[in-house]
Amino acid sequence: MARRSIVFIVFDGMKMLDVAGPAEVFAEANLSGAAYSIGYFSPSGESVRTSTGIRLPVEGAVAEVFDADTVLVSGGDVLVAEPLPDALTASVRMVEPRRMVSVCTGSFVLAAAGILAGRRATTHWRHAALLARRYPEVEVLPDAIFVEDTGVFTTAGVSAGMDLALALVEQDHGPELAREVARSLVMFMQRPGGQSQFSAPLEVRPVRTPTVRTVVDLIAARPALDHSARTLAARVGVSPRQLARLFADELDTTPAKFVERVRLDHAKSLLDAGHGVASAARAAGFGSSETMRRTFVARLGVSPSHYRDRFGTTGR
């Protein structure tokens, strides 16, 4: 079997699991008959300190990498909190692998290097909006676990790097070997749902208009009330059309979509705390379990019962 070289580009402050997780997938694949060589390179050729404080030795500088099959750029909080190091961006431009991969916020490095221009991509849900603002030439898909666009792969946060590594193993060696790796590492072959199911509750940006602020506060405080567009408009003394225009200007959404998102977040918090599906649906204002189920599947890619099983309190 032809040997495939896997190269990780690492740097000071990189998140350890962004490298260790995918590397374990490729190493496990080798135990099942694959032939991956795994190497670690930094822009300077010096060892790097990871997010856990562990110092990671490297084989050399990225400039010494030739003929890599797959290059993975790890992520790290430093990539969004500080200006990107020029040496890191330049090192990514040096390599020309068959597959270019970023894990988590490593997408910011690919974007800065111009590799994501005109392509679809994703990143950790917490930083997807920032990636879209900072690099408008990139089509950001915030709910995806991972995205492929013409040989360039990007992933959601942290453990999603393992999902992508498994997909690459399947691409290289077929589903049977990948399934064996998934079973050994206790992974899903395909993780159900998108990364929206992991996201934090809706954060509303500051609202300037008192009318919109009143409506937003009312919806957030009592999501189970009747919040039809007509009812909301009547409560603040404007027409439904005017309220829709204000919401579009202030929040870039409609009143109905905002209500649905608030109810979804409220239902998620109730399920997290161990409430049943029916009681969560009533308390969140969905009216019925079926209405809530349709919203969960459309927005999160999983049913309420599956969400509760995955995220509900461990104490119940």
N, C-alpha and C positions, 0 to 999 in steps of 0.2 A: 504494500500500500504506500502511495506517494506521501512523503512527509510534508506537512503544511506548517509554516512558521507563523506563530502568533506573537505579535510584538505589542507590549503595553508601554505607552508613553506616560511616565510618571513625573511628579514634581512635588516640591515642598507643600504640605497642606492637603495633598490628595486624600480622598476618603478611602480608607483601607478596604472596605467591602466592595467598592467599585472595581477593584483589581482582584481581591481574593476570591470573590464570588464567581465571576466568569472563569478565572484561572482554574478553580476547582472543577468546574464543568468540563473544561478541556482535559484536565488531568484525569478525571474519572472516565472520560471517553477513551483515553489511551488504555485504560485497564480493560476496556471492552473491545479493543481491536483497532482503534483509531491511531493515527501517528502524527500528533501535534508536538512541535517543539515550542516551548514557551519562554519568552525572554522579556526582560525589563530594561528600559532605556530612559534616561533623563536628558533634557536639553544640554546639560553641561557634562554629563558622564559621571557626575558625583552621586553618591547615595542621597536619598531623600527622606525627610521625616513625614510620616503619615499622620492622619487625623487622630489616630490612637496614641501617638507618641512613639510608636515603633519606627526604627530607622530601617529602610528597605534598601539593600544593596542592589546595584544594577550592573548589567554587562558592559555598558559603555554609553557613549553619547548617541543621540538619535542620528547624527550625521553619519554614523558608522553602519546604519541599517540599510541593507540592500536586499531586494527581491523578497520582501515580506509578503506573505499571502494575505494576512489580516492584521491591521493596526488598530488597537483600541486606545482611545484617549480617556483616561479616568476623569472623574469629576471631583469636586471639592468646594466647600463653602467659600474658599478664597477667590474662586472664579467669579462670584457674583458680588462679593463684598469689597473687592479691591480691583484696581485696573489689571487687566491681563498682562502677564510678563511677555515682553516682545520676543524673548528667546523661545518661549513655549509656542507661541503662534508661528514663529519662523520655522521651528523644528517640525511642526505638522505639515507645513508646505513642502518640506524636503522629501517626504516619503510619498511613494506612488504605489500603494498596495492594490491587490485585487479588490479587497473590501476595506473600507474605512469605517470605523465604528467609534461612536462616543457613548459613554455611560453617564447617565444623569446630567449634571451640569457641564460635562465635557463638551456638550453641544455648543456652549458659548465659545470654546476654543475653535471648533470647526467653523462656526459662523464668522468669527473674527478673521480666520484664515481665508475666508471667501468660499469655502467648500460647500456651504449650505445655500449659497445664493441661488434663487430660483428653484430650490428643492423644498419638499415637505419634510418636516422634522418634529421631534418632540423633546421634552426634557421633564425634569421633576415638576409636578403640578404647582408647587409653590413658586416656581420661577418662570413658568410658561409665559405669563403676560409680560414679564421683563424681557425675555428673549424676543418676543414679537415686537415690543417697542424699540428695543435697541437695534434689532436687525430686521427692518420692515421688508427686506427682500426675501426673507424666509417665511414660508407658509407653515406656521406652528399649529400642530394638532395636539391640544392640551390634554385630551382624554386617552391618547394612545399609550399602550404599554411599550411598544417599540414601532419604529417606522423604517421602511426601506425605500430609498429613492435612488435608482440607478447606481447601485453599488455602494451607497452611503447609508449607514444605519445609525439611528439615534434611539436612545431609550429613555424611559421615565426614570424615576428615582431609584437609586441604590440597588435593591434586589432585582429590579427589572433587568439589570445587566446579566443576571443568571438566566432569565427567560430568553433573552436574545442569544446568549451563548448556546443554549440548548437548541434554539432554532437554527443556528449556524451549523451545529453538529448534525442536525437532521438534514440540512441542505447538503452537507458534505458526504454524509454516510448513510442517509436514509432513516426512516421512522423507527425501525426495529432497534438499531443501536441507540438512537436518541431516547427511545422509550426505556431501554435498559438503564441509561444514565439517569433519567428522571426518577425511576423507581429507587435506584440506589441512593440518590440525594433527597428523596422524599419531596419531589417537585411536581407541579402540574406540567403536563405536556403543553397545554395551552391554558394560561391563567384565565379564569372566567371574569368577564366584565372589564371595564376600563379603569384608569387611575382616578376617575372622579369619585369612586367609592371610598378612596383613602383621603380625599381632600378635606380641609378644614371648613367650618361653616362660612357662609357668605359674609364677606366683608364689604360693607357699603362705603363707597368713597364719600367725603363730605358733601352734603347737599346744601346748596345756597338758597333755594326757593322755599319759603316757609310752608307753602301748600304741599310740596313733595315731601318735606321733612315730616309733616304731620301724618301723611298717608303711610310713609315708611315706618314711622314709629308705631302706628296703630297695627299694621300688618305684623311687625316683629313681635309686638306684645301679645296679640291675640290672633294667631294664625287661623283658628277654627271659625272665626266669624264669617259672615257673608262678605266676601271681598270681590264681588263682581265689579267690573269697570263702572257701571252705572251707579252702584251703591257707593263706591269709593268717591266718585266725583260728587255725588250729592252730599256726602259728609263734609266736604271742604268747599262746597258752593261753586264748583266749576262744571263745565260740560265734560262728558267722557272724551270728546275729541281734544279738548284743551289739556286734560290730564294726561292723555297719551302723548301729546306733544311735549309736555313738561318732563315726563319720564324719559322720553327719547333724548331730550337735550341734556338732562342731568345724569341719567344712569345708563343711557344707551340700551334701553330695553323697554318692554311694554309693562303696564301694570299687571296683566295676567301672568306674564312670564316671571315677574318679580314675586308675585304671590306663590306661584308653583315652586320657585326655588326656596323661598322661606319655609313653606310647608314641608318640602323635601328635607331640608336641614333639620327641622324640628322633629320629623319622623325618625330620621337617622339617630338623633340624640336619644329619643325614647327607646328605640331598638337597642342602642348601645347600652342603655341602662337596664335592659332585660324585659321591657314591656312586650306584650304580645302584639302580633300584626294587627288584629282588629282594633284593639284599644289605641294603638299608635295612629292608625288611620283616622279614627274619630277625633282624637285629641289634636292632631295636626291639621284637621279641616278637610281631609280628602273625601269624607262622606262614606266611602266604602273601601273595603280591602282591595277590591278589584281595580278601582280607580288608582289607588296607591301603587298597586303592583304594576300597572301599565306605566306609571310615571317612573318607578324605579328601573324597570327594564329599559325604557327609552333613554333615561338620563345616565344610569349607572351600569347598565348591561347585566344586572343581576336582580333577582326577585327580592322582596323584603325579607322573606324567610331565610334565603341564602345569605343576605347581608347580616341578619341577626346572628346566624350561626357563626359567621366569620368574625364579627366585631363585638358581639354582645359581651356583657361583663362575664368574667371567668368565675364569679362568685355564685352564679345561679345554678 
